[in-house]
Amino acid sequence: MMRTSMNRTKIKICGIKTQQDIVIMNRTKPDYAGFVFFEKSKRHLTYDQAADLLANLDHGITPVAVCVSPDSARIEAIARLGFPIIQIHGNLTNEMIEQWPNQIWQAVNVEGEDLPEIMSHPKIVGYVVDGAKYGSGQSFAWSKELAKACVSLPHLILAGGLNAENVCEGIQLFQPDIVDVSSGVELPEMGKDAAKVEAFIRAVREGA
């Protein structure tokens, strides 16, 4: 079953950290930009930092809040910032789903060759298939069997170790609705590399 074609695959650039990152986003115009709320990540933002970044983000780019097993206070704070989508790694409970007022992307961390169990709920509109450890920049073992299992997901976001060199292969195999990149477009120290962002977006949109 064909899920999508390469030139219709949407793009999420995750781990937005600085105002310069926002400048790059506004110039290159991915479909989504991810903002991380997880203290163990080098991309973690305070709520004030996130608010400042969101204020300058192009309105045509959809912001996504990314967190890991968030507690009630975190969900409430992120909701106040006005995010239309929350991407949840780790534990996802019915209580979280009920508290969050908008759409949810559930992260599915693949450790072997099988697709882990997923939750089903009207608010869950996407599934982020990622490597075993969130934010590691490491991919999972791509296989035709796993790709076939992913076809059953109603909205697939492919993540984990993507870059301009391998994203076309991932699209051809998994036919995702969205591709999600972070470390694959970063500078060695911190922040996004404009040239890498441009190359990634060009690879997806032009099949280069």
C-alpha positions as MATLAB code, in Angstrom:
seq = 'MMRTSMNRTKIKICGIKTQQDIVIMNRTKPDYAGFVFFEKSKRHLTYDQAADLLANLDHGITPVAVCVSPDSARIEAIARLGFPIIQIHGNLTNEMIEQWPNQIWQAVNVEGEDLPEIMSHPKIVGYVVDGAKYGSGQSFAWSKELAKACVSLPHLILAGGLNAENVCEGIQLFQPDIVDVSSGVELPEMGKDAAKVEAFIRAVREGA';
ca = [
       0.000    0.000    0.000;
       1.394    3.389   -0.968;
       1.223    5.814    1.939;
       2.627    8.888    0.246;
       5.033   10.049   -2.410;
       8.370   11.673   -1.697;
       7.356   15.154   -2.808;
       4.396   15.109   -0.404;
       6.380   14.083    2.661;
       6.327   16.826    5.284;
       9.346   17.899    7.329;
       9.910   18.519   11.042;
      13.111   20.121   12.291;
      13.415   19.324   15.992;
      15.482   20.762   18.818;
      15.022   24.472   18.124;
      17.161   26.231   20.707;
      18.199   29.740   19.623;
      16.872   32.780   17.823;
      19.312   31.971   15.022;
      17.558   28.613   14.696;
      14.310   30.532   14.274;
      15.881   32.642   11.532;
      16.898   29.432    9.744;
      13.417   27.945   10.174;
      11.714   31.048    8.824;
      13.985   31.071    5.797;
      13.836   27.349    4.945;
      10.208   26.832    6.007;
       9.867   23.240    7.206;
       6.319   22.174    8.000;
       6.974   21.649   11.714;
       9.493   22.872   14.301;
      10.118   20.919   17.506;
      10.795   22.501   20.910;
      12.186   20.202   23.606;
      11.129   20.253   27.261;
      13.329   17.588   28.869;
      16.044   18.557   31.347;
      18.365   15.709   30.361;
      18.524   16.968   26.773;
      21.030   19.589   25.624;
      18.135   21.032   23.617;
      15.961   21.614   26.705;
      14.144   24.931   26.919;
      12.638   26.837   29.810;
       9.093   28.017   29.264;
      10.267   31.629   28.970;
      12.852   30.659   26.351;
      10.219   28.770   24.394;
       7.818   31.713   24.523;
      10.485   34.049   23.129;
      11.261   31.631   20.296;
       7.619   30.994   19.456;
       6.965   34.726   19.220;
       9.306   34.933   16.228;
       8.407   31.684   14.455;
       6.741   32.034   11.062;
       3.012   31.360   11.428;
       3.171   28.925    8.525;
       5.371   26.565   10.573;
       3.548   24.405   13.125;
       5.318   24.231   16.515;
       5.479   20.871   18.301;
       6.277   20.510   22.017;
       8.497   17.479   22.677;
       8.704   15.947   26.147;
       9.360   12.698   27.998;
       6.812   11.228   30.428;
       5.498   14.691   31.348;
       3.794   15.295   34.668;
       0.605   17.294   35.052;
       2.417   20.576   35.718;
       4.497   20.235   32.567;
       1.481   19.473   30.411;
      -0.341   22.486   31.844;
       2.636   24.802   31.255;
       3.098   23.628   27.663;
      -0.616   24.049   26.988;
      -0.423   27.655   28.215;
       2.272   28.324   25.612;
      -0.255   27.516   22.904;
       1.323   24.472   21.268;
      -1.159   22.742   18.935;
       0.718   19.405   19.141;
       2.590   17.622   21.921;
       4.996   14.763   21.121;
       5.322   12.402   24.079;
       8.169    9.945   24.582;
       8.299    7.463   27.445;
       5.101    6.846   29.381;
       1.836    7.996   27.854;
      -1.209    7.561   30.073;
      -4.916    8.156   29.705;
      -4.608   10.921   32.300;
      -2.082   12.763   30.121;
      -4.297   12.360   27.090;
      -7.324   13.731   28.896;
      -5.402   16.700   30.316;
      -3.824   17.770   27.026;
      -6.361   19.882   25.068;
      -4.967   19.433   21.559;
      -3.361   16.836   19.283;
      -0.808   14.232   20.422;
       2.015   12.434   18.657;
       3.031    9.257   20.478;
       6.704    8.320   20.222;
       7.324    4.653   19.463;
      10.892    3.697   20.362;
      12.072    0.680   18.378;
      14.658   -1.563   20.062;
      14.478   -4.702   17.937;
      12.731   -5.741   14.744;
       9.170   -5.417   16.024;
       6.955   -2.369   16.372;
       6.103   -1.752   20.053;
       2.502   -1.556   21.196;
       0.805    1.758   20.542;
      -2.144    3.528   22.142;
      -5.262    4.423   20.210;
      -7.227    7.571   21.013;
      -8.891   10.293   18.917;
      -6.361   12.838   20.224;
      -3.411   10.699   19.091;
      -3.030   11.743   15.471;
       0.556   10.667   14.788;
       3.171    8.078   15.748;
       6.858    9.000   15.840;
       8.878    5.875   15.054;
      12.298    6.551   16.584;
      15.407    4.783   17.822;
      15.565    3.130   21.230;
      16.917    6.248   22.962;
      15.242    9.571   22.259;
      17.531   12.337   21.027;
      20.555   10.081   20.567;
      20.798   10.686   16.836;
      20.923    6.920   16.380;
      18.669    5.151   13.933;
      16.974    1.804   14.425;
      17.400   -1.228   12.189;
      15.472   -0.470    9.016;
      13.840   -3.515    7.464;
      11.072   -4.318    5.016;
       9.256   -6.211    7.772;
       9.247   -3.211   10.101;
       8.233   -0.919    7.251;
       5.246   -3.171    6.542;
       4.240   -2.998   10.205;
       4.464    0.799   10.106;
       2.022    0.959    7.194;
      -0.736    0.153    9.700;
      -0.016    3.351   11.643;
      -2.566    6.042   10.737;
       0.034    8.831   10.562;
       3.725    7.934   10.497;
       6.530   10.291   11.514;
       9.937    8.740   10.772;
      12.747    9.813   13.122;
      16.062    8.561   14.471;
      19.406    9.292   12.853;
      18.068   10.954    9.726;
      20.207   13.283    7.614;
      20.377   14.563    4.044;
      22.260   11.445    2.934;
      19.822    8.785    4.165;
      16.416   10.469    4.301;
      15.446    9.522    0.733;
      16.127    5.862    1.489;
      13.981    6.121    4.610;
      11.149    7.711    2.660;
      11.289    5.055   -0.046;
      11.206    2.238    2.514;
       8.743    3.571    5.104;
       6.680    6.038    3.044;
       6.216    8.299    6.085;
       3.840   11.229    6.266;
       6.547   13.272    8.014;
      10.323   12.975    8.453;
      11.774   14.293   11.723;
      15.403   15.404   12.068;
      17.417   16.987   14.873;
      21.070   15.977   15.296;
      21.412   15.388   11.547;
      21.168   19.142   10.923;
      23.055   20.471   13.953;
      26.313   22.301   14.463;
      28.975   20.456   16.533;
      28.499   22.761   19.520;
      24.827   23.818   19.519;
      22.188   25.148   17.196;
      21.143   24.287   13.684;
      23.512   24.263   10.730;
      21.823   26.302    7.994;
      23.569   24.421    5.191;
      22.565   21.036    6.639;
      18.969   22.162    7.125;
      18.819   23.367    3.530;
      20.364   20.127    2.245;
      17.910   18.008    4.245;
      14.880   19.933    3.051;
      16.131   19.859   -0.523;
      16.672   16.092   -0.338;
      13.108   15.545    0.841;
      11.391   17.992   -1.470;
      13.425   17.331   -4.583;
      14.475   13.736   -3.999;
      18.125   14.788   -4.322;
];
